[in-house]
Amino acid sequence: QVQLVESGGGLVHAGGSLRLSCAASGSIFGVKAMAWYRQAPGNERELVAHIMTGGSPNYADSVKGRFTISRDNAKNTVYLQMNSLEPEDTAVYTCNAVIQPRSWPPSASNYWGQGTQVTVSS
């Protein structure tokens, strides 16, 4: 089965950095768009950043200039480098990807990871 597994979350002081990873595994034919979402208590889920197969990253205004999304297509992995972290960045970060499984007829589905906690202390 196809799954997404995140790693790299943790606790960091304001101004610090974290690097999140999300690896897709299973019977995969291809991975299309990949994205990072986050949700803090009391807030709606927010699209933080997404990236297409060939690059072309996009960011929420709140993280522009601080976060960098990238991907390694050979590893079916997406990363989120988070610099200059602020307490407002505290949230559960969840990976999302559009994945084509190795099946017939061909299809693509939206998959979600389990989420990883990022906590930024002041």
DSSP file with accessible surface (Angstrom, degrees, kcal/mol):
  #  RESIDUE AA STRUCTURE BP1 BP2  ACC     N-H-->O    O-->H-N    N-H-->O    O-->H-N    TCO  KAPPA ALPHA  PHI   PSI    X-CA   Y-CA   Z-CA
    1    1 A Q              0   0  221      0, 0.0     2,-0.3     0, 0.0    27,-0.1   0.000 360.0 360.0 360.0 149.8    0.0    0.0    0.0
    2    2 A V        +     0   0   22     24,-0.2     2,-0.3    25,-0.1    24,-0.2  -0.607 360.0 165.7 -80.2 137.1    1.1    3.6   -0.6
    3    3 A Q  E     -A   25   0A 110     22,-2.2    22,-2.5    -2,-0.3     2,-0.4  -0.988  30.6-138.4-148.6 158.9    1.8    5.6    2.4
    4    4 A L  E     -A   24   0A   7    108,-0.5   110,-0.5    -2,-0.3     2,-0.5  -0.972  17.6-168.2-117.4 132.8    3.5    8.9    3.4
    5    5 A V  E     -A   23   0A  66     18,-1.9    18,-2.2    -2,-0.4     2,-0.2  -0.977   5.3-158.5-127.1 120.5    5.7    9.1    6.4
    6    6 A E  E     +A   22   0A   8     -2,-0.5     2,-0.3    16,-0.2    16,-0.2  -0.605  15.2 168.1 -93.7 156.6    6.9   12.4    7.9
    7    7 A S  E     +A   21   0A  67     14,-2.2    14,-2.8    -2,-0.2   109,-0.1  -0.970  41.9  67.0-155.9 164.3    9.9   13.0   10.1
    8    8 A G        +     0   0   36      1,-0.3    11,-0.3    -2,-0.3    14,-0.1   0.339  60.8 133.1 105.8  -6.1   11.9   15.8   11.5
    9    9 A G        +     0   0   28     12,-0.1     2,-0.3     9,-0.1    -1,-0.3  -0.205  23.3 117.4 -70.3 168.4    9.5   17.6   13.8
   10   10 A G  E     -d  118   0B  28    107,-0.8   109,-2.8   106,-0.1     2,-0.5  -0.991  61.1 -52.4 165.4-164.4   10.4   18.6   17.2
   11   11 A L  E     +d  119   0B 123     -2,-0.3     2,-0.3   107,-0.2   109,-0.2  -0.903  51.1 166.7-108.9 132.9   10.8   21.5   19.6
   12   12 A V  E     -d  120   0B  24    107,-2.5   109,-2.3    -2,-0.5     2,-0.1  -0.983  34.5-109.2-144.0 150.8   13.0   24.4   18.7
   13   13 A H  E >   -d  121   0B 133     -2,-0.3     3,-2.4   107,-0.2    72,-0.2  -0.441  52.8 -80.9 -75.6 154.3   13.6   27.9   20.1
   14   14 A A  T 3  S+     0   0   50    107,-2.5    72,-0.2     1,-0.3    -1,-0.1  -0.299 121.0  29.2 -53.7 136.4   12.4   30.9   18.2
   15   15 A G  T 3  S+     0   0   55     70,-3.2    69,-0.6     1,-0.3    -1,-0.3   0.249  99.9 114.3  92.0 -11.0   14.8   31.8   15.5
   16   16 A G    <   -     0   0   20     -3,-2.4    69,-2.3    69,-0.2     2,-0.3  -0.084  58.3-121.1 -83.7-173.4   15.9   28.2   15.1
   17   17 A S        -     0   0   59     66,-0.2     2,-0.3    67,-0.2    66,-0.2  -0.932  19.9-177.1-133.9 151.5   15.5   25.8   12.2
   18   18 A L  E     - B   0  82A  31     64,-2.1    64,-3.3    -2,-0.3     2,-0.5  -0.980  15.0-147.6-141.4 153.0   14.0   22.4   11.5
   19   19 A R  E     - B   0  81A 113    -11,-0.3     2,-0.3    -2,-0.3    62,-0.2  -0.971  14.3-160.0-125.0 115.3   13.9   20.2    8.4
   20   20 A L  E     - B   0  80A   0     60,-2.7    60,-2.3    -2,-0.5     2,-0.4  -0.713   5.4-164.9 -93.5 144.4   10.9   18.1    7.8
   21   21 A S  E     -AB   7  79A  30    -14,-2.8   -14,-2.2    -2,-0.3     2,-0.4  -0.956   8.3-172.5-126.5 148.5   11.0   15.1    5.5
   22   22 A a  E     -AB   6  78A   0     56,-2.0    56,-2.5    -2,-0.4     2,-0.5  -0.934   7.8-168.3-142.8 116.5    8.1   13.1    3.9
   23   23 A A  E     -AB   5  77A  40    -18,-2.2   -18,-1.9    -2,-0.4     2,-0.4  -0.906  11.4-147.0-111.3 129.1    8.8    9.9    2.0
   24   24 A A  E     +A    4   0A   8     52,-2.9     2,-0.3    -2,-0.5   -20,-0.2  -0.773  27.0 172.9 -89.9 135.7    6.3    8.2   -0.1
   25   25 A S  E     +A    3   0A  49    -22,-2.5   -22,-2.2    -2,-0.4     2,-0.3  -0.925  26.0  60.1-140.0 166.3    6.6    4.4   -0.2
   26   26 A G  S    S-     0   0   47     -2,-0.3     2,-1.5   -24,-0.2   -24,-0.2  -0.785 100.5 -17.0 115.1-161.9    4.8    1.4   -1.5
   27   27 A S  S    S+     0   0   63     -2,-0.3    75,-1.8    75,-0.0     2,-0.4  -0.653  80.8 168.4 -84.2  90.9    3.8    0.3   -4.9
   28   28 A I  E     +E  101   0B  14     -2,-1.5     3,-0.1    73,-0.3    -2,-0.1  -0.898  32.5 179.1-115.5 131.6    4.2    3.6   -6.7
   29   29 A F  E    S-     0   0B 132     71,-3.3     2,-0.3    -2,-0.4    -1,-0.2   0.837  75.4 -19.6 -89.8 -43.5    4.3    4.5  -10.4
   30   30 A G  E     -E  100   0B  17     70,-1.7    70,-3.3    46,-0.0     2,-0.5  -0.987  50.7-136.0-163.4 155.3    4.7    8.2   -9.9
   31   31 A V  E     +E   99   0B  13     -2,-0.3    68,-0.2    68,-0.2     3,-0.1  -0.980  24.0 178.4-117.6 125.5    4.4   11.1   -7.6
   32   32 A K  E     +     0   0B  91     66,-3.6    -1,-0.1    -2,-0.5    67,-0.1   0.495  56.3   5.6 -94.8-121.4    2.9   14.3   -8.8
   33   33 A A  E     -     0   0B  24     19,-0.1    65,-2.5    64,-0.1     2,-0.4  -0.318  64.1-165.8 -65.7 144.8    2.3   17.3   -6.7
   34   34 A M  E     +EF  97  51B   1     17,-2.3    17,-2.9    63,-0.2     2,-0.3  -0.976  11.8 173.3-130.3 147.1    3.6   17.3   -3.1
   35   35 A A  E     -EF  96  50B   6     61,-3.1    61,-2.6    -2,-0.4     2,-0.4  -0.967  27.4-134.1-151.1 159.9    2.7   19.7   -0.4
   36   36 A W  E     -EF  95  49B   0     13,-3.0    12,-2.3    -2,-0.3    13,-1.7  -0.990  23.3-177.9-118.7 131.2    3.0   20.6    3.3
   37   37 A Y  E     -EF  94  47B  47     57,-2.9    57,-2.5    -2,-0.4     2,-0.3  -0.797   4.9-164.0-115.8 163.4    0.0   21.6    5.4
   38   38 A R  E     -EF  93  46B  19      8,-2.3     8,-3.3    -2,-0.3     2,-0.4  -0.993   6.9-167.6-146.1 154.7   -0.2   22.7    9.0
   39   39 A Q  E     -E   92   0B  99     53,-1.6    53,-2.3    -2,-0.3     6,-0.1  -0.952   4.4-166.9-145.3 122.0   -2.9   23.1   11.6
   40   40 A A    >   -     0   0   18      4,-0.4     3,-2.5    -2,-0.4    51,-0.1  -0.725  45.5 -77.5-101.1 155.6   -2.6   24.8   14.9
   41   41 A P  T 3  S+     0   0  123      0, 0.0    -1,-0.1     0, 0.0     3,-0.1  -0.283 119.8  12.1 -54.4 130.8   -5.1   24.5   17.7
   42   42 A G  T 3  S+     0   0   86      1,-0.3     2,-0.3    -3,-0.0    -3,-0.0   0.380 111.7 100.3  83.5  -5.0   -8.1   26.7   16.9
   43   43 A N  S <  S-     0   0  101     -3,-2.5    -1,-0.3     1,-0.0     2,-0.1  -0.761  74.0-110.8-112.1 158.5   -7.0   27.3   13.4
   44   44 A E        -     0   0  174     -2,-0.3    -4,-0.4     1,-0.1     2,-0.2  -0.444  49.8 -84.6 -76.9 158.6   -8.0   25.8   10.0
   45   45 A R        -     0   0  133     -6,-0.1     2,-0.4    -2,-0.1    -6,-0.2  -0.477  51.4-154.7 -64.8 134.4   -5.7   23.6    8.1
   46   46 A E  E     -F   38   0B  66     -8,-3.3    -8,-2.3    -2,-0.2     2,-0.7  -0.924  17.0-126.7-119.4 134.7   -3.3   25.8    6.1
   47   47 A L  E     +F   37   0B  65     -2,-0.4   -10,-0.2   -10,-0.2     3,-0.1  -0.716  29.1 179.3 -77.0 116.5   -1.5   25.1    2.9
   48   48 A V  E     -     0   0B   0    -12,-2.3    12,-2.6    -2,-0.7     2,-0.3   0.904  58.5 -25.9 -85.9 -48.5    2.1   26.0    3.8
   49   49 A A  E     -FG  36  59B   0    -13,-1.7   -13,-3.0    10,-0.2    -1,-0.3  -0.978  53.8-168.0-163.7 151.6    3.9   25.1    0.5
   50   50 A H  E     -FG  35  58B  57      8,-1.8     8,-2.3    -2,-0.3     2,-0.4  -0.984   3.6-164.0-146.2 160.4    3.6   22.9   -2.5
   51   51 A I  E     -F   34   0B   9    -17,-2.9   -17,-2.3    -2,-0.3     5,-0.2  -1.000  13.5-135.0-147.9 138.1    5.8   21.8   -5.3
   52   52 A M  E >   - G   0  55B  86      3,-2.2     3,-1.6     4,-0.4   -19,-0.1  -0.325  40.0 -93.0 -86.8 174.8    5.2   20.2   -8.7
   53   53 A T  T 3  S+     0   0   64      1,-0.3    20,-0.1    -2,-0.1     3,-0.1   0.895 125.8  41.4 -56.7 -43.4    7.3   17.4  -10.2
   54   54 A G  T 3  S-     0   0   81      1,-0.2     2,-0.5     2,-0.1    -1,-0.3   0.355 122.4 -99.2 -88.7   5.5    9.6   19.7  -12.0
   55   55 A G  E <   +G   52   0B  19     -3,-1.6    -3,-2.2     1,-0.2    -1,-0.2  -0.966  63.0 147.4 119.8-126.0    9.9   22.2   -9.2
   56   56 A S  E     -     0   0B  85     -2,-0.5    -4,-0.4    -5,-0.2    -1,-0.2   0.965  38.2-156.8  53.1  65.9    7.9   25.5   -9.2
   57   57 A P  E     -     0   0B  62      0, 0.0     2,-0.3     0, 0.0    -6,-0.2  -0.414   8.9-164.1 -72.8 150.8    7.5   25.9   -5.4
   58   58 A N  E     -G   50   0B  78     -8,-2.3    -8,-1.8    -2,-0.1     2,-0.3  -0.986   5.6-165.6-133.7 146.5    4.7   27.9   -3.9
   59   59 A Y  E     -G   49   0B  55     -2,-0.3   -10,-0.2   -10,-0.2     2,-0.1  -0.945  25.6-110.6-135.2 148.8    4.4   29.3   -0.4
   60   60 A A    >>  -     0   0   19    -12,-2.6     3,-1.7    -2,-0.3     4,-1.0  -0.477  38.5-116.0 -67.2 148.7    1.9   30.8    1.9
   61   61 A D  T 34 S+     0   0  131      1,-0.3     3,-0.5     2,-0.2    -1,-0.1   0.842 112.1  64.0 -57.8 -32.3    2.6   34.4    2.5
   62   62 A S  T 34 S+     0   0   56      1,-0.2    -1,-0.3     3,-0.0   -14,-0.1   0.679 112.1  32.9 -68.7 -16.8    3.2   33.7    6.2
   63   63 A V  T X> S+     0   0    0     -3,-1.7     3,-2.3   -15,-0.2     4,-2.3   0.450  82.3 128.5-119.8  -2.4    6.3   31.6    5.4
   64   64 A K  T 3< S+     0   0  118     -4,-1.0     4,-0.1    -3,-0.5    -3,-0.0  -0.294  80.0  17.0 -58.6 135.0    7.7   33.2    2.4
   65   65 A G  T 34 S+     0   0   87      2,-0.4    -1,-0.3     1,-0.1     3,-0.1   0.252 125.8  58.4  86.9 -13.3   11.4   33.9    2.8
   66   66 A R  T <4 S+     0   0   31     -3,-2.3    17,-2.1     1,-0.2     2,-0.3   0.700  97.8  52.8-115.0 -35.6   11.7   31.6    5.8
   67   67 A F  E  <  -C   82   0A   4     -4,-2.3    -2,-0.4    15,-0.2     2,-0.4  -0.797  58.9-164.7-107.3 149.8   10.6   28.2    4.5
   68   68 A T  E     -C   81   0A  72     13,-2.4    13,-3.0    -2,-0.3     2,-0.4  -0.987   4.3-159.1-134.1 123.7   11.9   26.2    1.5
   69   69 A I  E     +C   80   0A   6     -2,-0.4     2,-0.3    11,-0.2    11,-0.2  -0.824  22.1 159.8 -99.9 140.1   10.2   23.3    0.0
   70   70 A S  E     -C   79   0A  44      9,-1.7     9,-3.1    -2,-0.4     2,-0.3  -0.942  20.0-149.9-149.2 168.9   12.1   20.9   -2.2
   71   71 A R  E     -C   78   0A  35     -2,-0.3     2,-0.6     7,-0.3     7,-0.2  -0.992  14.2-148.8-146.7 153.5   11.8   17.3   -3.5
   72   72 A D  E >>> -C   77   0A  52      5,-2.9     5,-2.0    -2,-0.3     3,-0.9  -0.932  13.7-169.8-119.8 100.4   14.0   14.4   -4.5
   73   73 A N  G >45S+     0   0   72     -2,-0.6     3,-0.5     1,-0.3    -1,-0.1   0.815  84.2  60.6 -65.8 -29.9   12.0   12.6   -7.1
   74   74 A A  G 345S+     0   0   95      1,-0.2    -1,-0.3    -3,-0.1    -2,-0.0   0.801 115.3  35.0 -65.4 -28.2   14.4    9.6   -7.0
   75   75 A K  G <45S-     0   0  132     -3,-0.9   -51,-0.2     2,-0.2    -1,-0.2   0.377 104.5-127.1-103.5   0.5   13.5    9.1   -3.4
   76   76 A N  T <<5 +     0   0   46     -4,-0.6   -52,-2.9    -3,-0.5     2,-0.4   0.899  65.5 138.4  51.2  45.9    9.9   10.1   -3.7
   77   77 A T  E   < -BC  23  72A  12     -5,-2.0    -5,-2.9   -54,-0.2     2,-0.4  -0.948  41.9-161.7-128.0 140.0   10.6   12.5   -0.9
   78   78 A V  E     -BC  22  71A   0    -56,-2.5   -56,-2.0    -2,-0.4     2,-0.3  -0.936  12.7-160.3-118.1 144.0    9.6   16.1   -0.2
   79   79 A Y  E     -BC  21  70A  32     -9,-3.1    -9,-1.7    -2,-0.4     2,-0.4  -0.875  12.1-158.8-121.9 155.3   11.3   18.3    2.3
   80   80 A L  E     -BC  20  69A   0    -60,-2.3   -60,-2.7    -2,-0.3     2,-0.6  -0.901   8.7-162.1-134.5 105.0   10.5   21.5    4.2
   81   81 A Q  E     -BC  19  68A  50    -13,-3.0   -13,-2.4    -2,-0.4     2,-0.6  -0.803  11.3-165.3 -85.9 120.2   13.4   23.5    5.4
   82   82 A M  E     +BC  18  67A   0    -64,-3.3   -64,-2.1    -2,-0.6     2,-0.3  -0.934  11.6 173.6-115.4 113.8   12.1   25.9    8.1
   83   83 A N        +     0   0   58    -17,-2.1   -66,-0.2    -2,-0.6   -67,-0.2  -0.757  59.7  23.4-114.7 163.8   14.3   28.7    9.2
   84   84 A S  S    S-     0   0   68    -69,-0.6    -1,-0.2    -2,-0.3   -67,-0.2   0.906  84.8-161.0  49.1  47.9   13.7   31.7   11.4
   85   85 A L        -     0   0    2    -69,-2.3   -70,-3.2    -3,-0.2   -69,-0.2  -0.270   8.0-161.2 -65.0 144.8   11.0   29.8   13.2
   86   86 A E    >   -     0   0   80    -72,-0.2     3,-2.4   -71,-0.1     4,-0.3  -0.854  33.6-109.4-122.1 155.8    8.4   31.7   15.2
   87   87 A P  G >  S+     0   0   48      0, 0.0     3,-1.9     0, 0.0    33,-0.3   0.841 117.7  65.6 -54.2 -31.2    6.0   30.6   17.9
   88   88 A E  G 3  S+     0   0  139      1,-0.3   -48,-0.0   -48,-0.0    -3,-0.0   0.641  89.5  66.7 -66.0 -14.9    3.2   31.2   15.4
   89   89 A D  G <  S+     0   0    2     -3,-2.4    -1,-0.3     2,-0.0     2,-0.2   0.534  71.3 120.5 -80.7  -8.1    4.7   28.3   13.3
   90   90 A T    <   +     0   0   37     -3,-1.9     2,-0.3    -4,-0.3    29,-0.2  -0.406  41.3 108.3 -60.9 124.4    3.8   25.9   16.0
   91   91 A A  E    S- H   0 118B   2     27,-2.0    27,-2.6    -2,-0.2     2,-0.6  -0.971  75.4 -79.6-176.8 170.3    1.4   23.3   14.5
   92   92 A V  E     -EH  39 117B  54    -53,-2.3   -53,-1.6    -2,-0.3     2,-0.5  -0.865  46.5-150.9 -87.8 121.9    1.1   19.8   13.3
   93   93 A Y  E     -EH  38 116B   0     23,-3.0    23,-2.5    -2,-0.6     2,-0.4  -0.849  13.7-169.6 -99.8 129.8    2.6   19.6    9.9
   94   94 A T  E     -E   37   0B  27    -57,-2.5   -57,-2.9    -2,-0.5     2,-0.3  -0.957  15.2-134.7-126.5 136.1    1.2   17.1    7.5
   95   95 A a  E     -E   36   0B   0     -2,-0.4    18,-2.4   -59,-0.2     2,-0.4  -0.620  20.8-172.7 -87.0 144.3    2.5   15.9    4.1
   96   96 A N  E     +EI  35 112B  11    -61,-2.6   -61,-3.1    -2,-0.3     2,-0.3  -0.996   6.6 171.4-136.6 143.0    0.2   15.5    1.2
   97   97 A A  E     -EI  34 111B   0     14,-2.0    14,-3.2    -2,-0.4     2,-0.7  -0.994  33.3-130.9-152.3 145.2    0.9   14.1   -2.3
   98   98 A V  E     - I   0 110B  40    -65,-2.5   -66,-3.6    -2,-0.3     2,-0.4  -0.882  40.8-175.1 -92.9 118.8   -0.9   13.1   -5.4
   99   99 A I  E     -EI  31 109B   0     10,-2.7    10,-2.4    -2,-0.7   -68,-0.2  -0.944  27.3-147.9-127.1 136.6    0.4    9.6   -6.2
  100  100 A Q  E     -E   30   0B  47    -70,-3.3   -71,-3.3    -2,-0.4   -70,-1.7  -0.903  25.0-150.7 -97.0 110.7   -0.1    7.2   -9.0
  101  101 A P  E     -E   28   0B  24      0, 0.0     2,-1.6     0, 0.0     6,-0.4  -0.368  30.3 -97.0 -75.0 161.8    0.0    3.7   -7.7
  102  102 A R  S    S+     0   0  163    -75,-1.8     2,-0.3     4,-0.1   -74,-0.1  -0.655  82.9 114.7 -79.0  90.1    1.2    0.8   -9.8
  103  103 A S        -     0   0   59     -2,-1.6     4,-0.2     4,-0.1   -74,-0.0  -0.955  61.8 -88.1-152.0 165.9   -2.3   -0.4  -10.8
  104  104 A W  S    S+     0   0  224     -2,-0.3    -2,-0.0     2,-0.1     3,-0.0  -1.000 104.9  34.7-132.6 133.8   -4.5   -0.8  -13.8
  105  105 A P  S    S-     0   0   94      0, 0.0    -1,-0.0     0, 0.0     0, 0.0   0.586 106.8-110.7 -67.4 160.7   -6.3    1.1  -15.0
  106  106 A P        +     0   0   82      0, 0.0     2,-0.3     0, 0.0    -2,-0.1  -0.285  49.2 161.7 -63.5 147.7   -4.1    4.1  -14.1
  107  107 A S        -     0   0   55     -6,-0.4     2,-0.4    -4,-0.2    -4,-0.1  -0.954  28.0-141.5-155.8 169.1   -5.3    6.4  -11.4
  108  108 A A        -     0   0   45     -2,-0.3     2,-0.3    -8,-0.2    -8,-0.2  -0.997  17.1-173.7-141.8 140.9   -4.1    9.0   -9.0
  109  109 A S  E     -I   99   0B  53    -10,-2.4   -10,-2.7    -2,-0.4     2,-0.6  -0.934  29.0-112.6-135.1 156.4   -5.1    9.7   -5.5
  110  110 A N  E     -I   98   0B  90     -2,-0.3     2,-0.3   -12,-0.2   -12,-0.2  -0.805  37.6-167.8 -91.0 118.5   -4.5   12.2   -2.8
  111  111 A Y  E     -I   97   0B  57    -14,-3.2   -14,-2.0    -2,-0.6     2,-0.4  -0.821   5.7-157.2-111.6 150.0   -2.5   10.8    0.1
  112  112 A W  E     -I   96   0B  94     -2,-0.3  -108,-0.5   -16,-0.2   -16,-0.2  -0.948   9.8-136.3-125.3 143.3   -1.8   12.2    3.6
  113  113 A G        -     0   0   14    -18,-2.4  -108,-0.2    -2,-0.4     3,-0.1  -0.246  32.7-104.3 -82.7-178.9    0.8   11.5    6.1
  114  114 A Q        -     0   0  120   -110,-0.5  -109,-0.1     1,-0.1   -20,-0.1   0.656  60.8-114.9 -84.5 -15.7    0.2   11.1    9.8
  115  115 A G        -     0   0   13      1,-0.0     2,-0.4   -20,-0.0   -21,-0.2   0.161  18.8-130.0  94.4 147.2    1.5   14.5   10.7
  116  116 A T  E     - H   0  93B  23    -23,-2.5   -23,-3.0  -109,-0.1     2,-0.4  -1.000  21.9-119.6-135.6 136.4    4.5   15.6   12.8
  117  117 A Q  E     - H   0  92B  89     -2,-0.4  -107,-0.8   -25,-0.2     2,-0.5  -0.586  23.1-171.0 -80.8 131.2    4.5   18.1   15.6
  118  118 A V  E     -dH  10  91B   0    -27,-2.6   -27,-2.0    -2,-0.4     2,-0.5  -0.990   6.3-176.8-118.6 122.4    6.5   21.3   15.3
  119  119 A T  E     -d   11   0B  47   -109,-2.8  -107,-2.5    -2,-0.5     2,-0.5  -0.986   7.2-167.7-124.3 125.9    6.7   23.4   18.5
  120  120 A V  E     -d   12   0B   6     -2,-0.5     2,-0.3   -33,-0.3  -107,-0.2  -0.957  10.5-155.0-115.8 118.3    8.5   26.7   18.6
  121  121 A S  E      d   13   0B  37   -109,-2.3  -107,-2.5    -2,-0.5    -2,-0.0  -0.668 360.0 360.0 -94.0 148.3    9.2   28.2   22.0
  122  122 A S              0   0  137     -2,-0.3    -1,-0.1  -109,-0.2   -36,-0.0  -0.356 360.0 360.0 -87.3 360.0    9.7   31.9   22.6
